[in-house]
Amino acid sequence: MKKTEDEHRREICEVGRWVHQREYIAATDGNISVRLDNQRVLATPTLMSKGMMQPDDLAIVDYQGKKILGRRNASSELAMHLLIYRRRPDVQAVVHAHPPVATGYAAANLPLNLALISEVVLALGCIPVAEYGTPGTPELTDALAPLVGQYDAILMANHGVVTYGADLLSAYMRMETVEHFARISLVSHLLGRQALLSREEVGKLAEARARYFGATGAPVAPLSEVCPVTADGRRVPARPAGEPGTPAGDRFWVSREELEALIDEAVKSAKVR
Protein backbone atom coordinates (compact mmCIF):
# COMPACT_ATOMS: atom_id res chain seq x y z
CA MET A 1 0.00 0.00 0.00
CA LYS A 2 1.41 3.36 -1.03
CA LYS A 3 2.27 5.71 1.83
CA THR A 4 0.84 9.18 2.13
CA GLU A 5 3.00 12.30 2.14
CA ASP A 6 2.37 12.69 5.89
CA GLU A 7 3.56 9.13 6.50
CA HIS A 8 6.73 9.80 4.51
CA ARG A 9 7.34 12.96 6.54
CA ARG A 10 7.04 11.11 9.83
CA GLU A 11 9.26 8.26 8.59
CA ILE A 12 12.03 10.63 7.46
CA CYS A 13 12.01 12.29 10.89
CA GLU A 14 12.21 8.87 12.55
CA VAL A 15 15.16 7.80 10.39
CA GLY A 16 16.78 11.17 11.11
CA ARG A 17 16.63 10.35 14.82
CA TRP A 18 18.12 6.91 14.18
CA VAL A 19 21.14 8.18 12.26
CA HIS A 20 21.71 10.86 14.90
CA GLN A 21 21.36 8.48 17.86
CA ARG A 22 23.73 5.96 16.28
CA GLU A 23 26.26 8.80 15.75
CA TYR A 24 26.28 8.37 11.99
CA ILE A 25 26.05 12.17 11.84
CA ALA A 26 26.99 15.13 14.02
CA ALA A 27 25.56 18.62 14.32
CA THR A 28 23.61 19.40 11.13
CA ASP A 29 25.35 16.81 8.93
CA GLY A 30 23.62 14.34 6.64
CA ASN A 31 20.50 14.39 4.50
CA ILE A 32 17.58 12.11 3.69
CA SER A 33 15.02 12.10 0.88
CA VAL A 34 12.08 10.13 -0.49
CA ARG A 35 10.69 10.09 -4.02
CA LEU A 36 7.03 11.14 -3.76
CA ASP A 37 6.23 10.73 -7.46
CA ASN A 38 7.74 11.45 -10.88
CA GLN A 39 7.67 15.19 -10.23
CA ARG A 40 8.43 15.67 -6.53
CA VAL A 41 11.01 14.69 -3.91
CA LEU A 42 10.59 15.15 -0.14
CA ALA A 43 13.90 16.14 1.48
CA THR A 44 15.42 17.12 4.80
CA PRO A 45 16.22 20.80 5.44
CA THR A 46 19.67 22.34 5.40
CA LEU A 47 21.37 23.60 8.57
CA MET A 48 19.23 21.54 10.95
CA SER A 49 20.03 18.53 13.14
CA LYS A 50 18.44 15.45 11.63
CA GLY A 51 17.70 14.26 15.17
CA MET A 52 15.53 17.31 15.90
CA MET A 53 13.36 17.55 12.77
CA GLN A 54 9.61 17.83 12.76
CA PRO A 55 7.47 16.75 9.78
CA ASP A 56 6.74 20.32 8.70
CA ASP A 57 10.49 21.13 8.58
CA LEU A 58 10.86 19.06 5.39
CA ALA A 59 10.85 20.58 1.90
CA ILE A 60 9.36 19.36 -1.36
CA VAL A 61 11.42 20.00 -4.50
CA ASP A 62 11.16 19.14 -8.17
CA TYR A 63 13.78 17.14 -10.10
CA GLN A 64 15.70 20.29 -10.94
CA GLY A 65 16.06 21.04 -7.23
CA LYS A 66 13.60 23.94 -7.21
CA LYS A 67 11.56 24.22 -4.00
CA ILE A 68 7.85 23.62 -4.45
CA LEU A 69 6.74 23.66 -0.84
CA GLY A 70 8.26 24.20 2.60
CA ARG A 71 9.22 26.85 5.12
CA ARG A 72 12.85 25.71 5.02
CA ASN A 73 15.24 25.12 2.15
CA ALA A 74 16.26 21.59 1.23
CA SER A 75 19.79 20.27 1.78
CA SER A 76 22.55 21.87 -0.29
CA GLU A 77 23.58 18.32 -1.29
CA LEU A 78 20.22 17.55 -2.87
CA ALA A 79 21.78 17.22 -6.34
CA MET A 80 23.35 13.95 -5.20
CA HIS A 81 19.89 12.56 -4.38
CA LEU A 82 18.39 13.78 -7.65
CA LEU A 83 21.19 12.15 -9.64
CA ILE A 84 20.41 8.81 -7.97
CA TYR A 85 16.68 9.12 -8.66
CA ARG A 86 17.34 9.94 -12.32
CA ARG A 87 19.78 7.06 -12.80
CA ARG A 88 17.86 4.49 -10.74
CA PRO A 89 14.08 4.29 -11.34
CA ASP A 90 13.94 1.45 -8.79
CA VAL A 91 15.19 3.72 -5.99
CA GLN A 92 12.61 5.44 -3.81
CA ALA A 93 14.76 6.77 -0.94
CA VAL A 94 18.31 8.03 -0.30
CA VAL A 95 20.29 8.39 2.94
CA HIS A 96 23.57 10.29 3.23
CA ALA A 97 25.56 10.23 6.49
CA HIS A 98 29.07 10.17 7.93
CA PRO A 99 29.30 6.93 9.97
CA PRO A 100 32.77 7.16 11.59
CA VAL A 101 34.44 3.89 10.59
CA ALA A 102 33.07 3.71 7.06
CA THR A 103 33.94 7.38 6.58
CA GLY A 104 37.43 6.55 7.82
CA TYR A 105 37.74 4.08 4.95
CA ALA A 106 36.47 6.77 2.58
CA ALA A 107 39.07 9.21 3.94
CA ALA A 108 41.75 6.56 3.38
CA ASN A 109 40.39 6.00 -0.15
CA LEU A 110 39.87 2.30 0.61
CA PRO A 111 36.83 0.43 -0.74
CA LEU A 112 35.04 -2.08 1.48
CA ASN A 113 35.64 -5.00 -0.84
CA LEU A 114 37.06 -7.82 1.29
CA ALA A 115 35.12 -11.08 1.19
CA LEU A 116 34.97 -11.36 4.99
CA ILE A 117 31.23 -11.62 5.62
CA SER A 118 28.97 -13.63 3.32
CA GLU A 119 25.89 -11.52 4.12
CA VAL A 120 27.65 -8.35 2.98
CA VAL A 121 28.82 -9.88 -0.30
CA LEU A 122 25.26 -11.11 -0.87
CA ALA A 123 23.56 -7.85 0.13
CA LEU A 124 25.88 -5.23 -1.37
CA GLY A 125 28.61 -6.94 -3.38
CA CYS A 126 31.38 -4.34 -3.12
CA ILE A 127 31.16 -0.87 -1.59
CA PRO A 128 33.33 1.30 -3.85
CA VAL A 129 34.92 4.70 -3.23
CA ALA A 130 33.88 7.58 -5.46
CA GLU A 131 36.52 10.19 -6.24
CA TYR A 132 36.45 13.34 -4.12
CA GLY A 133 34.10 16.10 -5.18
CA THR A 134 33.33 19.33 -3.34
CA PRO A 135 30.00 18.87 -1.49
CA GLY A 136 27.10 20.80 -2.95
CA THR A 137 28.77 21.19 -6.36
CA PRO A 138 28.60 19.32 -9.69
CA GLU A 139 32.00 17.79 -8.81
CA LEU A 140 30.25 15.50 -6.33
CA THR A 141 27.58 14.28 -8.72
CA ASP A 142 30.19 13.82 -11.47
CA ALA A 143 32.18 11.59 -9.11
CA LEU A 144 29.14 9.49 -8.18
CA ALA A 145 27.67 9.17 -11.66
CA PRO A 146 29.82 6.21 -12.88
CA LEU A 147 28.94 4.13 -9.79
CA VAL A 148 25.27 4.78 -9.08
CA GLY A 149 23.99 2.39 -11.72
CA GLN A 150 25.85 -0.63 -10.34
CA TYR A 151 26.03 -0.18 -6.56
CA ASP A 152 23.57 0.42 -3.73
CA ALA A 153 26.08 1.92 -1.30
CA ILE A 154 29.01 4.20 -2.11
CA LEU A 155 31.81 5.64 -0.01
CA MET A 156 32.63 9.23 -0.99
CA ALA A 157 36.31 10.08 -0.66
CA ASN A 158 37.02 12.46 2.26
CA HIS A 159 33.29 12.90 2.80
CA GLY A 160 30.96 10.10 3.89
CA VAL A 161 28.56 7.41 2.66
CA VAL A 162 25.42 7.37 0.55
CA THR A 163 22.97 4.46 0.44
CA TYR A 164 19.65 4.03 -1.33
CA GLY A 165 16.88 1.52 -1.87
CA ALA A 166 13.32 0.64 -2.77
CA ASP A 167 12.06 2.35 0.38
CA LEU A 168 13.49 4.46 3.20
CA LEU A 169 13.91 1.56 5.60
CA SER A 170 15.97 -0.35 3.02
CA ALA A 171 18.15 2.69 2.35
CA TYR A 172 18.74 3.17 6.08
CA MET A 173 19.45 -0.53 6.69
CA ARG A 174 22.11 -0.43 4.00
CA MET A 175 23.78 2.43 5.89
CA GLU A 176 23.81 0.24 9.01
CA THR A 177 25.27 -2.65 7.01
CA VAL A 178 28.05 -0.47 5.59
CA GLU A 179 29.12 0.82 9.00
CA HIS A 180 28.80 -2.62 10.63
CA PHE A 181 30.99 -4.18 7.94
CA ALA A 182 33.51 -1.34 8.17
CA ARG A 183 33.89 -2.08 11.89
CA ILE A 184 34.37 -5.80 11.24
CA SER A 185 36.89 -5.10 8.49
CA LEU A 186 38.84 -2.73 10.74
CA VAL A 187 38.87 -5.16 13.69
CA SER A 188 40.09 -8.05 11.51
CA HIS A 189 42.82 -5.77 10.15
CA LEU A 190 43.90 -4.77 13.67
CA LEU A 191 43.97 -8.43 14.71
CA GLY A 192 46.43 -9.02 11.89
CA ARG A 193 44.52 -11.75 10.11
CA GLN A 194 41.68 -11.65 7.60
CA ALA A 195 40.40 -15.11 6.62
CA LEU A 196 38.68 -14.34 3.33
CA LEU A 197 36.08 -16.44 1.60
CA SER A 198 37.38 -18.42 -1.37
CA ARG A 199 36.84 -17.33 -4.96
CA GLU A 200 34.45 -20.26 -5.35
CA GLU A 201 32.35 -19.16 -2.36
CA VAL A 202 32.28 -15.56 -3.60
CA GLY A 203 31.14 -16.87 -6.99
CA LYS A 204 28.26 -18.74 -5.36
CA LEU A 205 27.21 -15.63 -3.47
CA ALA A 206 27.38 -13.56 -6.67
CA GLU A 207 25.07 -16.07 -8.39
CA ALA A 208 22.65 -16.00 -5.45
CA ARG A 209 22.73 -12.19 -5.47
CA ALA A 210 21.91 -12.09 -9.18
CA ARG A 211 18.99 -14.50 -8.68
CA TYR A 212 17.55 -12.64 -5.72
CA PHE A 213 18.02 -9.02 -6.72
CA GLY A 214 17.50 -9.68 -10.41
CA ALA A 215 13.99 -10.86 -9.53
CA THR A 216 13.23 -7.48 -7.95
CA GLY A 217 14.11 -5.60 -11.13
CA ALA A 218 16.95 -3.69 -9.42
CA PRO A 219 20.42 -3.49 -11.01
CA VAL A 220 22.80 -6.11 -9.63
CA ALA A 221 26.33 -4.99 -8.83
CA PRO A 222 28.79 -7.34 -10.58
CA LEU A 223 32.18 -8.40 -9.31
CA SER A 224 33.66 -5.90 -11.71
CA GLU A 225 36.93 -4.15 -12.35
CA VAL A 226 35.37 -0.98 -10.91
CA CYS A 227 35.28 -2.52 -7.45
CA PRO A 228 36.39 -6.17 -7.44
CA VAL A 229 35.67 -8.23 -4.34
CA THR A 230 38.83 -9.60 -2.76
CA ALA A 231 38.81 -13.31 -1.92
CA ASP A 232 41.63 -15.57 -0.75
CA GLY A 233 44.07 -12.66 -1.09
CA ARG A 234 43.10 -12.20 -4.73
CA ARG A 235 40.80 -9.76 -6.45
CA VAL A 236 37.88 -11.39 -8.25
CA PRO A 237 37.54 -9.78 -11.70
CA ALA A 238 34.58 -9.75 -14.04
CA ARG A 239 36.17 -12.64 -15.96
CA PRO A 240 38.61 -15.25 -14.66
CA ALA A 241 42.14 -13.91 -14.72
CA GLY A 242 43.93 -17.20 -14.16
CA GLU A 243 46.01 -18.18 -11.17
CA PRO A 244 47.91 -15.68 -9.00
CA GLY A 245 50.89 -14.33 -10.84
CA THR A 246 49.41 -14.71 -14.34
CA PRO A 247 48.73 -11.51 -16.27
CA ALA A 248 45.22 -10.13 -16.82
CA GLY A 249 45.73 -7.26 -19.24
CA ASP A 250 48.38 -5.12 -17.56
CA ARG A 251 47.54 -6.48 -14.07
CA PHE A 252 49.09 -9.31 -12.08
CA TRP A 253 47.11 -11.19 -9.43
CA VAL A 254 49.31 -12.15 -6.46
CA SER A 255 48.60 -13.41 -2.97
CA ARG A 256 49.60 -11.45 0.11
CA GLU A 257 52.39 -13.95 0.82
CA GLU A 258 53.78 -13.58 -2.70
CA LEU A 259 53.66 -9.80 -2.41
CA GLU A 260 55.51 -9.88 0.91
CA ALA A 261 58.15 -12.16 -0.61
CA LEU A 262 58.62 -9.76 -3.52
CA ILE A 263 59.01 -6.83 -1.11
CA ASP A 264 61.55 -8.76 0.99
CA GLU A 265 63.56 -9.62 -2.13
CA ALA A 266 63.52 -5.98 -3.25
CA VAL A 267 64.77 -4.83 0.15
CA LYS A 268 67.60 -7.40 0.11
CA SER A 269 68.62 -6.32 -3.40
CA ALA A 270 68.70 -2.68 -2.31
CA LYS A 271 70.97 -3.53 0.64
CA VAL A 272 73.41 -5.42 -1.60
CA ARG A 273 73.77 -2.38 -3.85
N, C-alpha and C positions, 0 to 999 in steps of 0.2 A: 504494500500500500504506500502510495507516494506521500511524503511528509509535507506538511504545510510550511509556509514561510516562518511562522511563529515557532514551530517545532525546530526548524533549522537554526533559528536564532538562539533558542535555549540550548541546543546541542553544542553549538560553537562555543558558547560561554562555559559550558561544562567541560569541554575538551581544553579550553583555555586554562581553567583551574587545574586540570590534570597536569598539563605540561609545566605549569608554574610550580605546583606542589612537588613534582618529581625533579625539580631543578634542571629542566631541559632548557629553561630560559631564565633571564634575570632582568630586572627593571622592566623596560618596555619592549624588550626584544621579541622576536618571533611574529608570525602571522598565520592566519587560518582562513580558508575560504571554502564555500560550497557553491556548486553550479545550481542555480535555481531553474533555469531553462536555457533555451538557445539564444537568449538575448541578455540575460542578467546573471550576475555573480554576487553573492552575499559575502562580505569580507570584514575582517577585524579592522578597527581604527588604528591610525598611527599615533605614536606617542602616548600609549596607554598600556598599563600592565594587563596582560592577558588573563591574569588571575583575579582581576577586579572588574571585568566587563559586565555590563548589563545588556539584555537583548536589544534595547533601543540605542545602544552605542554603535551598533554595526551599521555599515554602509552598503548600499546596493550600487553596483557600477555596471556599465555595459562592457562589451568585449574590446573596446578601445580604451578602457580605463576611466571613462567619463562618469562622474557621479550622477546617479539618477535620483537617489533618495538617501537621506541620512543627515543628522546634525553634525556628525564628525566626518573627516576625510578618511578614506581607506588607506591602508598601508602603502608606504612609498615603494615597497617591493612587489606591488601587485602585478607588475608586468611578468614576473616569473610565474605566477599562478595562471595568468591568461595564456602564456605560451604553452603551458602544460595542457590546458583545456583545449586549445586549438589543435595541438598535436595528438591528443589522446581522447577521442570521443567516448571511450569507456570510463574515463575518470570523472568522478563527480565531486571530489573533495581533495584539498591540498593542505598539508601541514608543513610549516617551516619553523625550525627551532635550532638551538645550539646545545644539544646534549654534550656534556663535557668530554667524555672519552671519545665518542665518535668524532666530535669536532677536533679533538687532539689529533686523530688520524688525518683529518682533512688538513689541519695546519702542517702536518708532516708530509702532506701529499702522498699518503699511503692508502690505497684502496683496501676495503675489507673483502678480500678474495681468497682467504685460506679455507680449505675444505676441512674445517674443524668440527662443525656441528651440522648434522644431516638436515635438521629442520630449517636451518638458514639457507643452505644450498637449495632445498626444495622450495622454500617460500620466496626467496629473493634472488637466487643465483649469485651474482656478484654485485657488490655495492661499489660502483666506480667513483673516481674523483674527477669532478669537472674543473677545468682550468679556472684560475682566479679571474673574477670580474668585479668591478666596483659595484657595490650594492645600490639598487635603485637606478641603474643605468643600463643601456643596451648591451654593455659588455657582459653583464651577468646572464642575460637571456641568450646571447650569442654563445657563451660557454656551455650552457645547459642544452641548447638545441640539438647537438649531435647525439645526446644520451637519452633524452626523454622518451623517444619511441621504443627503446629496448629495455629500460630499467624502471623499477617502481620505487627505488630509493637511490638518492645521489648525494655523495659528499661534495661540498663546495669548498674548494681550496681556500684556506685562511678565512673561513666564513661560518659554515654550519652544515645542516642537513635538510633536505627536502624529501618528503614522502607523499604519496598520493594513492588513491584507490577508488573503488566503486561506490564507497560511501565514506562518511567522515570517520566512523569507527575503524574501518579498515586502514585508512590513511594514518590515523593515530597509532594503531597497533603496529604498523610497519615502523614507525618512529621508535616505539619501545623495542622492537626486535633489533633494529640497527644499534641502539645504545647497548642493549644486553649483549649482543654479539661482540661489540667493540670491547666491552669489559672482559669477556671470556678470552678474546684474542690477546688483549694486553696481559692478562694474568698468565696465560700459557707462555707468552714471550718472556715474562719476568721469571717464570719457573725454569726457563732454559730448555724447554722441550715442547714441541708441538707435533703430536702424533696425528698426521693428516689422513683423511680417507684416501683409499686407493683411487687410481684413475677409473678402474672398473666400477667402483661404488659411486663415484661422481657421475659416471655415465648413466647408471641406473636411475639416479636421482633426477638427472636432466631429462630422461625419458618420461619419468613419472610427472615431472613439472610440466612438460609439454602436453601430456594427456590431460592433466587436471586443469591447468590454466587455459589451454587451447579450447577446452569445452566451454569456457566462460566468454570467449570472444575477445579476451584481452591479449595484447602482444606478449610473447614469451621471450624473456631475455635468454639468448643463447650463450654457450660457453665460447665467447668470441675473442678475437684479438683485441677488441676495445678494452675488455676487462676479463681476462681469462682466470678461471678458478684454479687455484694451486692445490695439487694433490700429490702426495708422496714426494714432496720436494720438487715437483715438476709442474709447470703451467700446462693446463689443458687447453689446447687451441681449438679452433672451429673444426679443423680436420686433423687426423693423426699426423704427428710430426716425427714419428719414429722413436727409437730409444734415446735415452739421454746421451748427449754428445753428438747426435747426428744433426745435420743442418736442416732448418726449415726456413727457406728463403735466406735471409741474412742473419737468422737467429740460431743459437745453439741452446739445446735444452740439457741442463746439467743438474745433478742432485746437489744438495747442500754439501755433502761430504766431498764430492768432486771439486766443487768450487773452493772449499777450504784447502784442499790439496794443491790446487793451482796457485792460490795465494801464498801458501807456504813455500812452494817451489820458486815463485817470483821473489819472495823475500830472501831466500837463500842465494839466488843468483845475484841479487843486488849486493849482498854482503861480500861475495867472491870478487866482484868488480872493485 
